[in-house]
Structure formats: C-alpha cells, structure tokens
Amino acid sequence: MSHEPPPVSGSAQDRIVQLGLGFWSSKVLLTAVELGVYSELAKGPADAATLAERLGLHPRGALDFFDSQVALGLLERTDGVYRNTPDTGAFLDRAKDTYIGGLLEMAQEQWYRSWGNLTQALRTGEPQNNLGGADGDPFAALYADPELTSRFQKAMTGGSLAASQALAAKFPWAKYDSVADIGCSEGILLSTVLTAHPHLAGTGFDLPAVAPTFEETVRRAGLTERLRFSPGSFLTGGLPTAEVVVIGRVLHDWDLDTKRMLLAKAYDALPTGGAVVVYESMIDDERRTNAFGLLTSLHMLLESPGGFDYTGADCVGWMADAGFKDCSAEPLDGPVSLVVGHK
C-alpha cells in the first residue's frame, strides 16, 4: 500500500509558486512608489516612451514595468496611454494629503533588506535592522537621525490613515471631551478624529523630535486651538491626562513587560469613567486567519529587540490585569482590531 501523498494539482502548484514569488509583485509596487510613477501620472497621462523619459528609465525594461502595473491593477492603459487608477491616484500621489506611500517608501528603503534576513532572525531571535543593536532601543537611534525620523513619521501616517478614519467613525466620541494619542507621530489620528468631532480637544504625546511634523499637521488641519503636542518618553515618564487615551500601533513594538507597563500608565492617566483604546493589526484568537497580523509579528522580530503582535484576547487580559473593566475587542478596519477598556 502506497503512503505517497496525492499529486498536487496544477492550480495548487501555481498558488504555491506565486506565493513564493510574491516579492516580484511587491518590488514592482515599491519601486514604482520610489520612482514616483503615480505622482508623475497625476500631472497627466502619458505613453510609455514619454513616461519613461519623465522618470529617467531605460527603454529596455520600461514597457514591461508599466504593463506589469496594468496587470496588477495599479495603472490603466488606453490606446497606449497610461494613467493612474482611482486608488493609486488617491493614495500614491505624493502631492495629496491622502498619500500613504510613506509606508511603502520605508518598506523599500529599509524593511525589504531586513526581511531578507528572516532566516537569521528566526535562528538568533535578534532584530536585523541594525538600529539600536540587538539589545538597544531602535527608536533612540531612529529619532537621532532627522532623515530617518522624517521617513518613519511618513510611514506611520501611511499605515494609520485608514484605521484613523475608521476609529473616528466607530468609537463613541460624543461621550468624551478630550483625547491623548500616545506615540502620535505626525498626528494623523488626532487630526482625523478632531476634524470629525469638533467638541474634542487633543494632545499628541511623542519624543521631542516629532514636534515639527506634528505641528505642521495641526496647522494644515486648522486645529491650533484644540490640538497640542506634549513631548516626552512613555518609557521613562507618565502619560498626559485625558478622558480617552489611545495607544495605536505602539504596543507591538515592545516586550510583554513594557506592554503591561504602558497599559498601567494609561490607567493612571485616565479619570474615572475614562477609556483606553488600543488598535493594532492583531492576530485572530485562533491564530489561523489573520495572516497580516502574524506577518506583522514577524516584522517586529526583524525590527525590535522584544516586540511581538498579539490577539485581542491577549490585550483584553492585559487590560483587565491593569485594572480596566468591561474590556472588549472587535474588528476595526481590514486586519486592524480595536480593544477598549474602561476605568
């Protein structure tokens, strides 16, 4: 009796191969963002020769490069003339406030190299980004370099726009008068929430190097009377007080002890009746379906000394241990989940 596995169908083989070569498609998108393809086409449609000249590309690979983006749904082509799709025009044109390409720029410039060392990270348990060393704080090194600081801030804005819009719509902000965002970066969450809810006052809390870009966001949004920046480190000091404390895409950067410490500090910063809000690309409780959450946790392995992603149930448990009541987790936007606890 044979114990050989059944033959794999052609479609299954194709799925495996395409998954294994998925970096091909990724690299086309990341390179197009780096070159400014979508920003250039936002100025006007162009044929292949014209677009290649405007971007400074050699003609040998240009046509395949542009047409691969057509096949991937990133560009449209009519009678040999290329233009952005509605999505790339909205989200990948650097001139627009809705630009999310900063995240992809960071992926192209830094994270792609780190992921090339995944095998080493799995064998050693050490980060591979060379920021802060194996035991150091990568943010200290990152924020010491103004160029890296700017790129990281843009990446955080790009990764948080959709979640910020969803949180502004979903959370019962009418019950509260003030909100503090811990690790606020450029301030996309607070500017989105305060624009949607004019009764709110907000505080952005982050390292001092973030202040210039945060204040520019405040100016552009016309929120100078309601939104302020508070410099500091949540590792060494307390958090600003507010009726709602938001911790978004922050907990996963740190080890378990630091996660618990930040939630305890959030509890101390809240008045009775206040709420802590955590949003993250959380792993589903069964650890089976949210591949993005699991991949994000591997990204933390590559980028931080002790960071990891977690399930909604994990976060609810940590909040309860910190003293929060009526804690609950629910989906927010795409792979992002929301956990809320009350004091």
C-alpha positions in Angstrom: 0.0 0.0 0.0 1.5 3.3 -1.0 1.9 6.1 1.5 2.9 8.7 -1.0 1.0 12.0 -0.9 -1.6 12.5 -3.6 -0.3 14.5 -6.6 -0.7 18.3 -6.3 -3.0 19.9 -8.9 -1.6 22.4 -11.3 -3.7 25.2 -9.7 -2.3 24.3 -6.3 1.2 24.3 -7.7 0.6 27.7 -9.2 -0.7 29.1 -5.9 2.4 27.9 -4.1 4.8 29.2 -6.7 3.0 32.6 -6.9 3.1 32.9 -3.1 6.8 32.1 -3.2 7.5 34.7 -5.9 5.2 37.3 -4.3 8.1 39.6 -3.8 8.2 40.2 -7.6 4.8 42.0 -7.5 5.8 43.7 -4.2 9.0 45.0 -5.7 7.2 46.4 -8.7 4.9 48.4 -6.5 7.7 49.6 -4.1 9.9 50.6 -7.0 7.1 52.5 -8.7 6.5 54.4 -5.5 10.2 55.1 -5.1 10.4 56.4 -8.7 7.3 58.5 -8.3 5.3 56.8 -11.1 1.9 57.7 -9.6 2.9 61.2 -8.7 4.1 61.8 -12.3 1.0 60.4 -13.9 -1.1 62.6 -11.5 0.3 65.5 -13.6 -1.1 64.0 -16.7 -1.4 60.7 -18.7 1.5 59.6 -20.9 2.5 56.9 -23.3 5.4 54.5 -22.4 8.2 56.5 -24.1 7.1 59.8 -22.6 6.6 58.4 -19.1 10.0 56.5 -19.3 11.7 59.8 -20.2 10.0 61.7 -17.5 11.1 59.1 -14.9 14.6 58.7 -16.3 14.1 55.0 -17.2 16.0 52.9 -19.8 13.6 51.8 -22.6 14.6 48.1 -22.3 12.5 47.4 -19.1 10.1 50.3 -19.1 7.3 48.8 -21.1 7.2 45.6 -19.0 7.4 47.7 -15.9 4.4 49.8 -16.8 2.4 46.9 -18.2 3.0 44.8 -15.2 1.4 47.6 -13.2 -1.6 47.4 -15.5 -1.8 43.7 -15.0 -1.6 44.2 -11.2 -4.4 46.7 -11.3 -2.2 49.7 -10.4 -2.4 51.5 -13.7 -4.9 51.9 -16.5 -3.9 51.9 -20.2 -6.0 53.1 -23.1 -4.6 53.2 -26.7 -1.0 53.0 -25.3 -1.6 55.9 -22.8 -1.1 55.2 -19.1 -3.0 56.9 -16.2 -3.5 56.2 -12.5 -6.4 54.1 -11.3 -8.7 55.9 -8.9 -6.9 54.1 -5.9 -3.3 54.9 -7.0 -4.3 58.4 -7.9 -5.9 58.9 -4.4 -3.3 57.2 -2.2 0.0 57.2 -4.1 0.3 60.7 -5.3 2.8 62.5 -3.0 1.0 65.8 -3.5 -2.2 64.6 -1.9 -3.0 64.6 1.9 -4.3 61.1 1.4 -0.8 59.8 0.4 0.0 56.5 2.1 3.2 55.8 0.2 5.4 56.8 3.1 4.9 53.3 4.5 5.9 51.8 1.2 8.9 54.1 0.9 10.1 52.8 4.3 9.5 49.2 3.1 11.6 49.8 0.0 14.4 51.6 1.8 14.7 49.6 5.0 12.3 46.8 5.7 12.9 44.9 2.4 16.5 44.4 3.5 15.5 43.3 7.0 13.1 40.7 5.6 16.0 39.3 3.5 17.5 38.2 6.8 14.4 36.4 8.2 16.2 33.1 8.4 18.9 34.7 10.6 16.3 36.3 12.8 14.5 33.0 13.3 17.7 31.3 14.3 19.0 34.0 16.6 15.9 35.8 17.8 17.7 39.1 17.1 16.5 42.1 15.1 18.1 42.6 11.7 17.7 46.3 11.0 20.9 47.4 12.7 19.1 50.2 14.6 20.0 50.2 18.3 21.7 46.8 18.2 20.3 43.5 19.5 19.5 44.9 22.9 19.2 48.6 22.3 16.2 50.9 21.7 15.7 51.2 17.9 13.7 54.3 18.3 16.6 56.1 20.0 18.8 55.5 17.0 15.9 56.3 14.6 15.0 59.6 16.1 18.6 60.7 16.4 18.7 61.0 12.6 16.4 63.7 11.2 16.1 62.0 7.8 15.2 58.6 9.4 12.8 60.4 11.7 11.0 62.1 8.7 10.8 58.8 6.8 9.5 56.9 9.8 6.8 59.6 10.5 5.6 59.4 6.9 5.5 55.6 7.1 3.4 55.8 10.3 1.0 58.2 8.7 0.6 55.9 5.6 -0.1 52.9 7.8 -2.6 54.7 10.1 -4.8 56.7 7.7 -7.5 54.0 7.2 -7.6 53.0 10.8 -7.8 56.6 11.9 -10.8 57.2 9.7 -12.5 54.0 11.0 -11.8 54.9 14.6 -13.2 58.4 14.1 -16.4 56.9 12.8 -16.7 53.9 15.1 -15.8 55.0 18.7 -18.4 56.9 20.7 -16.5 60.2 20.9 -19.6 62.1 21.9 -19.3 60.7 25.4 -15.9 62.3 25.9 -14.3 65.8 25.8 -10.5 65.1 25.5 -8.2 62.5 23.9 -4.5 61.8 24.1 -2.7 59.8 21.4 0.4 58.0 22.8 3.1 57.7 20.1 1.3 60.2 17.9 3.9 60.6 15.1 2.7 63.2 12.6 -0.7 63.4 14.2 -2.9 61.7 11.6 -5.1 60.0 14.1 -5.8 63.1 16.2 -6.3 65.4 13.2 -8.8 62.9 11.7 -10.7 62.4 14.9 -10.8 66.1 15.9 -11.9 67.2 12.5 -14.8 64.8 12.6 -15.7 65.7 16.2 -15.4 69.5 16.8 -16.2 69.3 20.5 -12.9 67.3 21.3 -9.6 68.7 22.5 -6.5 66.6 21.8 -2.9 66.0 22.9 -0.2 64.3 20.9 2.5 62.6 23.0 5.8 61.5 21.5 9.5 62.1 21.5 10.6 65.8 21.1 12.0 65.1 17.5 8.4 64.6 16.3 7.2 68.1 17.2 7.9 69.9 13.9 5.9 67.4 11.7 3.1 67.2 14.3 2.8 70.9 14.5 2.7 71.1 10.6 -0.2 68.6 10.6 -2.0 70.8 13.2 -1.5 73.9 11.1 -2.7 72.3 7.9 -5.8 70.8 9.6 -6.7 74.2 11.2 -6.6 72.7 14.7 -4.2 75.1 16.5 -6.9 75.9 19.1 -7.8 72.3 20.0 -4.7 70.2 19.4 -1.3 70.4 21.1 1.9 68.5 21.3 3.3 67.2 24.6 7.0 66.0 24.3 8.2 63.0 26.4 9.0 59.4 26.6 6.4 56.8 27.7 9.3 54.6 28.8 10.6 57.0 31.5 7.7 59.3 32.4 3.9 59.4 32.9 1.3 59.9 30.1 -0.7 63.1 29.6 -4.1 63.1 31.2 -7.3 62.8 29.0 -10.7 61.2 29.1 -9.6 58.8 26.3 -6.0 57.5 25.9 -5.3 56.0 22.5 -2.3 53.6 22.0 -2.2 52.7 18.3 0.4 50.6 16.7 2.7 51.0 19.7 2.3 48.0 22.0 3.5 45.6 19.4 6.9 47.3 19.3 7.7 46.2 22.9 8.1 43.1 25.1 5.4 41.9 27.4 6.6 43.7 30.5 6.7 47.0 28.6 3.2 46.4 27.1 1.9 45.9 30.6 3.7 49.0 31.9 2.2 51.2 29.2 -1.3 49.9 29.9 -0.7 50.6 33.6 0.4 54.2 32.8 -2.7 54.6 30.6 -4.8 53.6 33.6 -3.1 56.2 35.8 -3.6 58.9 33.2 -7.3 58.4 32.9 -10.1 59.8 35.2 -12.8 57.6 36.5 -15.1 56.9 33.5 -12.3 57.3 31.0 -11.3 54.8 28.4 -8.2 53.3 26.9 -8.3 52.5 23.2 -5.7 50.1 21.6 -5.7 49.5 17.9 -3.3 47.2 16.1 -3.1 44.5 13.3 -3.9 41.9 15.9 -3.7 38.2 15.4 -7.0 36.4 15.4 -7.7 34.5 18.6 -7.3 31.1 16.9 -4.1 32.2 15.1 -5.4 30.8 11.8 -6.8 33.5 9.6 -5.3 37.0 10.0 -2.1 36.3 8.1 -1.2 40.0 8.1 -1.2 40.1 11.9 1.1 37.1 12.1 3.4 38.6 9.4 3.4 41.9 11.4 4.6 40.0 14.4 7.4 38.5 12.3 8.2 42.1 11.2 8.6 43.0 14.9 11.0 40.2 15.3 13.1 41.8 12.5 12.8 45.4 13.7 12.8 45.3 17.5 14.6 43.6 20.4 11.4 42.2 22.0 8.3 43.3 20.1 5.6 40.9 19.0 2.0 41.1 17.9 -0.9 39.6 19.9 -4.5 38.6 19.9 -7.5 40.6 21.0 -8.0 38.2 23.9 -4.4 38.8 25.0 -4.9 42.5 25.1 -8.2 42.2 27.0 -6.4 40.1 29.6 -3.6 42.6 30.0 -6.1 45.5 30.3 -8.0 43.6 33.0 -4.8 42.9 34.9 -4.1 46.7 34.8 -7.5 47.4 36.4 -9.7 48.2 33.4 -13.3 47.0 33.4 -15.7 46.0 30.6 -12.8 45.3 28.2 -13.8 44.2 24.7 -12.1 43.5 21.3 -13.7 43.9 17.8 -12.6 44.4 14.2 -11.9 48.0 13.2 -10.6 48.1 9.6 -9.2 45.3 7.4 -6.7 43.4 9.5 -6.8 46.0 12.3 -8.7 45.3 15.5 -9.8 47.6 18.3 -9.7 46.9 22.1 -11.3 49.2 24.6 -11.1 49.2 28.3 -12.9 51.5 30.9 -11.7 52.9 34.2 
